Amino acid sequence: MSILDQRCFHHPSREAVAQCPSCKRYYCRECVTEHAGRMICVECVHTLTSATHKAARAARARWGIFAMAGILIAWLAFYYLGLALARIPSKFHGVAS
C-alpha cells in the first residue's frame, strides 16, 4: 500500500503526506513537523525531546554531586593538614617557650 492510499492517523478524512520514521504511522501536514532534518510526528518529537531533557538534568545532577564531593575532599584535606601542623612542637620552629 503506497502513501497515496493512506489517511492521517489523527484526521481520517485527510490524506497522509508523511510517515513518521519512529512510530511508522501516517500523518497529514498539520500533524508532522521537521525535527533533526526529517519529518516526524508531534508525539515522537515530544518523546525525543523529553529524553534529551532528562539526560541534561541527569548530567547537571552528576556535576553537582561531583562538585560537592570535590569541596568535601578539599575541606577534609585542609582540615587534617591543619591538625598535623598544629601538632608540631614549638621547639621545631626554634621558638623558646
C-alpha positions in Angstrom: 0.0 0.0 0.0 1.5 3.4 -1.0 1.3 6.7 0.9 -1.3 7.9 -1.6 -3.7 5.4 -0.2 -3.1 6.3 3.4 -5.0 8.6 5.7 -3.8 10.6 8.7 -3.7 8.8 12.0 -5.4 11.7 13.8 -7.6 13.0 10.9 -9.1 10.1 9.0 -10.7 12.5 6.4 -7.3 13.9 5.3 -4.7 12.3 3.1 -1.4 11.4 4.6 1.7 13.3 3.4 4.4 11.7 5.5 5.1 8.6 7.5 6.8 9.1 10.9 10.1 7.2 10.9 9.8 6.5 14.6 6.3 5.2 15.0 5.7 4.3 11.4 2.2 5.9 11.3 1.0 8.1 8.6 0.1 11.8 9.2 -1.2 14.9 7.4 0.6 18.2 7.1 -0.7 19.5 10.4 0.4 16.5 12.4 4.1 16.4 11.4 7.0 18.7 11.9 10.6 18.8 10.9 13.0 17.7 13.6 16.7 17.0 13.0 16.3 17.1 9.2 13.3 14.7 9.0 9.6 14.8 9.1 8.4 13.3 12.4 5.1 13.3 14.3 4.5 15.6 17.3 4.2 12.7 19.8 7.6 11.3 18.7 9.2 14.8 18.9 7.9 15.1 22.4 9.3 11.7 23.4 12.7 12.6 21.9 12.9 16.0 23.5 11.8 14.7 26.9 14.5 12.1 26.8 17.0 14.8 25.9 15.8 16.9 28.8 16.1 14.0 31.2 19.7 13.3 30.1 20.6 17.0 30.6 19.0 17.0 34.1 21.0 13.9 35.0 24.2 15.4 33.7 23.6 18.6 35.9 22.8 16.4 38.9 26.0 14.4 38.4 28.0 17.6 38.0 26.5 18.9 41.3 27.3 15.7 43.1 30.9 15.7 41.9 31.3 19.4 42.8 30.1 18.8 46.3 32.4 15.7 46.6 35.3 17.8 45.5 34.6 20.5 48.0 34.3 17.9 50.8 37.6 16.2 49.8 39.4 19.6 49.8 37.9 20.6 53.1 39.0 17.2 54.7 42.5 17.5 53.2 43.0 21.1 54.6 41.4 20.1 58.0 43.8 17.2 58.5 46.7 19.2 57.2 45.9 21.9 59.8 45.7 19.2 62.6 49.0 17.8 61.5 50.6 21.3 61.5 49.1 22.1 64.9 50.7 19.0 66.5 54.3 20.1 65.5 56.0 21.1 68.7 57.1 24.7 69.1 60.8 23.6 69.6 60.8 22.5 65.9 60.4 26.2 64.8 63.2 27.4 67.1 60.8 29.3 69.3 61.5 29.0 73.0 58.6 29.0 75.3 
